[in-house]
Amino acid sequence: METNENIISPAEFMRSLAGFCGTENYYELEATKYLKLLLTDGCKYVMEAANAGWLFDEIRYNQPRHEIKDLSLQVWIL
């Protein structure tokens, strides 16, 4: 059985999240042919550290919904 040296504990993950306030960088994530989402440093950290690409796929696929398609800023509470 292979082990992943990069696995962190849930407690360490939560401690790391507490360090994000604002952002220094934005990262483009293509949502549709005509729309790109901008992710903050914290979002990128969650996507990579928690292997949560699937979560951002869900957010991306929901962009055409009429409730959110014209919002310039989205806050997703999980």
Secondary structure as UniProt FT lines:
FT   TURN            5..6
FT   HELIX           10..18
FT   STRAND          27..32
FT   TURN            33..34
FT   STRAND          35..39
FT   HELIX           41..49
FT   TURN            50..51
FT   HELIX           53..61
FT   TURN            62..64
FT   TURN            66..70
//
